[in-house]
Amino acid sequence: MEENKVLKPRVVFLKTPDPKQMSESIIDGLAKSISARNFEVKVIDLTAENVQDVINEIIEYKPLFTVDLNLDGMIYAEREGQQQPFCDLLGNIHITWFIDDPMIHFTKLKPVLQSNQILYVNIDIEHAQWLRSAGKNVAFIPPGVNPSKIPPLREKEFEVAFVGPITDPNMIESQWQERFDPNLFGFAVELGRLIYRNPDMPIRFASGYLISQLNPDFQAALYQFQQENEADFMALLTEIGLYAMYLRRWSILDAIENYEVNVLGPVIGEPKENVVVHEDIVTQKDVIDFLSRTKISLLSQPPFIPTGLGFTVFDSVATGSLTFVEERLLSKSFFTPEKEIITYHPIDFIEIEGKVAYYLEEAADEMAEISKAGRDKVLREHTIYQRGEMLANIMEDIIKQSLQEEQKSESKEE
């Protein structure tokens, strides 16, 4: 009987420490979904202290695929005096799911760009296009919720919650003035404000456009800096993107006058008196718990997600809180605006507070209907288990393609 046993392809999920505790929720959900298909699954906790033990475990297990998030589970091994991705030496396919912009993780990305054993899965179409332009293998899987982490519907104790973190952008500008020369300071502020005004504009595109408008000498200096210090340039763009995010969040928070706003996460700066800061609410579990007790969840996405929606949006909608989020190119493919989610333009502050006032003061029943429809939609169509189905399909396609190539090679030899 043992000889006739069909071996399932093996998959190792590498779980790394995560202060927000999102990784565990995502990986556990994916692993459960993948194991329900024709795969044998193992989840391994990877830390800085147990790398060699994990290497030994992977060698013994012989997985066809290893999977991590944001390249955090990428292991290196030495060969001929050089550090190489372990997947290159082992010969397996490594799949990394970037749950935010891969540019943010460029210091981890750059050392593995030469590897052909890695598939980069993205949550935003623009991210995939950027990596594809570098000749990399990419796929698209949108975020989803782990239903086991979503509480039942609850009574609403709070009116408005705003998911942070938030920093006063004036403080960032003051720090930049001390660090940057006048030309670089002007570039950073103008690029940040350009992204602030155009939230659907990818920061890499916006940067290229703005540089092309600069005086020739500074333009040449920036191009040289980008070519010679690529990682530092990506770090600069990340910093400018965060500035744009804080500029938008601070402006929205500052514009809401008549309602108490509960900010989840740290706030750096002096917010108005109607703002209550819950700086210790930072983990995914705690954010979900608070939003489930809130009537309106006001979200402002990072500019690093220019076309789609991030994980927090799906979590928020799933809690049954009426979720406000900026308009995005692909948001309508997930939710019907004003039926399952509320969209707003991020610099139309009159619109934002007007909609908050409307639902809190005039349309309680409508708010409940939209909240319920959104929650039902997420739990029906946008779970991490369904995203695991997408990942399983990708793995099966890779296996099928590999078998076809082997058959072609054998045919040629005959």
N, C-alpha and C positions, 0 to 999 in steps of 0.2 A: 504494500500500500504506500509506503514512504517513497518508493521510486516513482510512483505515478503522481505524487503531490506536485501541483503547479505552484511555483514560487511567485509571490507577489513582488512587484517593484518596491524597493525600500526607500523611505523618505525620512530624513532626520531634520527636525525643526530645532534650531539653535535659539534658545531663549536667554537673553542677556538682561542684566539689571536695568530697571527703568524707574526713575523717581516718580513719574506720573502713573505707573502701573498699567499703561496701555498695552504694552507688549504681551503680557501674560494673557490678557483678555483676547487679543487678536490671535495669538499663536494657538491658544487652547481651542478656540473656535475653528480655526483652519484645520488643526490636527484632527479634531472630531469629524469634520466634514470629509477630509481626505481619507481617513481610515474607513469610512463607510463605502468608499469606492474600492477599486481593485488595487489597493496599496497597503503595505505594511508600514506603520508609522511609529517613530520614536521621538520623544521630546527630551532634549538634553539641556540642562542649565549650564551656561558657559560664563565663567568669570575670569578675571585676570589671573587668579590663583590656580585654576584647574585646567589650563589650556592643554598641557601634555596628556592629562588623563582623558580629556575629550578627544584628542587626536587618536589615542589608543582605542577608545571606544568606537570611533567612526571607522577606523581601519578594520576592527573586528566585525563590525556590523555590515560593512560594505554597501552603503546606500547608493542608489542611482542618482538621487537628488538630495541636496542639502538646501535648507530654506532659512532665511533670517529676515530681519527688518532693518532697513537703512544701512546695510553692510556692517551692522554691529557684530554679527557673528562670523565675519570673515577671519579665517585663521591663516597664518603664514607659516611656512616651513622652509628650512634652508636646503638648497640644492646647488652644488658646485660653488659654494661660498656666497650664494645670493638668496635673498628672501623672495619666495614666490607664493602665490595663493595656493593653499593646500588642495583646492579642487583641481588645479592644474596637474599636481603631482599624483593625486589619487585617480583622476580621470572621470570624476562625477560631474554632474551639472549643478552649479550653485545658482539658486534663485533668490534674489533679494527684492523685497517689496519696499519701495520708498514711500513712506506714509506722509512725507512732505517733500519739498523741493530737493532733488538730489544735489543742487548747488550748495545747499547748507552743509552737506556732507562731503564736500569736494576733497578735503584732506584724506578721507577714506576712499574716495572714488578714484582719484588720480593714480595711485599705485597699482590698481587692478584693470586699468583701461586697456592694457595690452592683452589681457586674458580673453580667450574665446570660449571659456567654459562657464560664463556668467550670463544669466538672463536678468534684465532689469525690468521689473514690474513697477508701474507708476499709477498714481491716483489722479493725475491731471494729464490731459492730452498734450499740453505744451511741454511738460517734462519729458514725455516720450519722444516728442519731435526733436528736442534738444539732444537727447542721447542718441537718437537714430542718426542725427546729422554727424555725430562722431563715429559712425559706423558700428554702433552697438546693437545687439539683439534686445528688443524691447517688447513689452506687452502692457495692456491697460486693464487694471481692475479697480473699480471705484471703492470707496470705503463702505463699511457696513457695520451693523451693531451686533453685539453678542447678546442674544435675548436673555440668557441666564443672568446677565448683569443689569437688566432693566427692571426696576421695581414695579409693582402694580400701581394703578392709578391712585393718586392721593388727593387729600384736601389741599387747597392752595393757601399757604401761609403768607407768601410774599407777592408783591405786585410785579416788580421788574427785577430781573437779574441780568448782569452784563459780565460775560466771561472775559477775564484778563489773560495775561498781565497788562498793565498800563503804566506808561511813563510820560511825564510832561515833556513834550518835544523840545520846549525851550531849554531844558536841562541838557538834552543831547546836543543841541546847537552850541551851547556854551562850552561843552567838552570838546566839540569839534574845533571850535575857534582856537583852543589851546593846543590841539594836536596837529591840525592841518594848516598848510599855507593858504593864503587867500583864494588862490585859484581852485585848489582842491575842495576847500570849504564851500565855495560857490557852486561847484559841480555837484557835491553831495547833497546840498540843500535843494538845488533845482531839480535833480533827479528824484529825490524823495517826494517833492511836491508834485512832480509830473505823475508819479505813480499814485499819489494821493488823489489827484484829480481824475485819474483814469485807471480804476482798479482792475480792469480787464486787460491792461497792457502788460505783457510779460516784462519783467525787469531787465532781462538780457537784451531784449529788443529796444526798450526805452533807453538803456545805456548806450547802445550803438547809435541810436538816433541822436541823442543829446551830444555825444562826443563829436559826431559829424558836423554839429553846428558851432563848435568851439573855434577859437582862433587857432591857426595852424601850428604854432609852437606848442601850446598846451595840448592840443589834439595829438601831436606826435609824441609828446611826453607820456600821455596816458596810454597810447597804443604800445609804446615801448615797455611801460610798467606792466601792462597786461600780458605781453609776450614773455617777458623775463621773470615775472613774479605772478604766475597765473593763480596760484593758491591764495596769495595775498589779495589779488584783485577780486577773486570770488568772495573772499571774506569781507572786502569793502562793500561789494554789492549786497551781501547779506545784511551788513550793518545798515546800509541805506534803506533796504527793504523794511527792516525793523523800525527805523525812523518813520517811514511812511505809514506803517501799521499803527504806531503810537500816535502820530499826528491825526489820523482818522479816528482812532478810538477816543483820544482826549477831546477832540472836537465834538464828537457825538455825545460824550458824557457831559461836556460843558453846556451843550444845547438843551438838555432836558431839565426843565425848571420845576415842574409842578408835581413830580413823583419821586418817591424814595427809590434810589437805584442801588442794588446790592452788587458790588463788584466781587467776583470770585477770583482770588489770586492777588498777588502783591500790587500795590500802587506806589510808584515813586513820584513824588510831587504832592501838591496840596489841592485835593479835589474840593468841590463845593460842599456845603453843609448837608445837602440832600443825598450825598453819597455815603453808603456804609461799606466799609472795606472788610472782606473776609479773607485775609491774606493767607490763612492756613488751608484754604480749600483749593488744592492744586491737583490732587490725584483724579484720575478719570472717575473712580468710584464716588468720591466726595462731590465732584461737580454734578454727576448724574443725580445723586441723592438730592442736592439742593434744587436743581432745575425741576425735579419731579414735584417739588412743593411750591413752585412759582408759576404765576399766571402767564407772564410774558418773559421769554428768553431772548434778549437782544444780543445778537452776535455780530462781530465784525471780523471777517476772515483776514488772515495774513495775505499780503500781496503776492506771496509765493505760490498761491493757488489761483491763477488768473482766469481759468475757464470752468473749473468744476467746484465741488464742495468737499470740505474736509470732514474728518471723522466726528468732530464736535457737533457739526450740524445734524448729522444722522442721530447721534446720541441725544441731542436736545429734542428733536422732533419725536423720538421714541418715548421720551419721558411723559409726553402729554402736555408739555408746556407750549404755548403758542410761540413759534419760533420766527424771529425776524432775522433776515440775512440779506446782504447785498445781492443785487441782480448779478447773475453770472451766465455766460454763454450756454453752459450745459445744465444749469439748475432746473430748467423746465423739463429736461429728460428724466429727472428724478421725482420732482414734485410739481403739482399744479399750483401756480401762484394764486394767492387769495382763496384757495380751496383746501390746501394741505400745508401751506407755508406762506409767510408774508415776506415779500421782497421790498427793498427800498434802495434808493440811490444814496450812496454814502455821504455825499456832501449837500444833500437836500434836508437840512435839519428841521425845517418846518414840516416836511412830509413825515419824518420819523416821529417827532413828538405828536403830530396830529393823529397818526395811526395808533400810537400808544394810547392817547386820550380816547379815541373812538372805541377801541375794544374794551378798555377798562370801564368807561363811563356810559357807553351807549349800546354796546353790542355784546353783552355777556354770553348770550345764547349762541351767537355766531362764532364767538371766540371758542366756545366749547366744541362746537361742530367741527371747526377747522382743526383744532388740536387733536380731536379724536380721529378725524380722517387722516391726518399726518401720521399719527402713531400707528394706526392700522396699516397704512401704506408701508411704513418702515418694517414692521414686524412681518409683513406679508411678502415683501419684495426686496428688502435691502438688509438682509442679515449677513453676518460673517460666514454662516454656513453656505449661503448661496455664493458668496465670494470664493469660498473653498471649492465649490463646484466648478467655478471658472478656472481656478488654479489646477484642479484635477484634469480638466479638459486640455489645458496647456501642456501639462506633463504627458498626457496620453498622445497628444499630437507630436511631441518631441520623440517619444518612443516609436511611434508609427513612422515618422520621417527617418529615424535612424535605421529601422528595419528595412525600409525601402531602399536606402542607400547601400546597405549591406547586400541586399538581393541584386541590385544593379552591379555592384562590384563583383559578386560571384558569377553573374552572367557574362561579364566581360572576360573573366579568367577562363571560362569554359570555351 
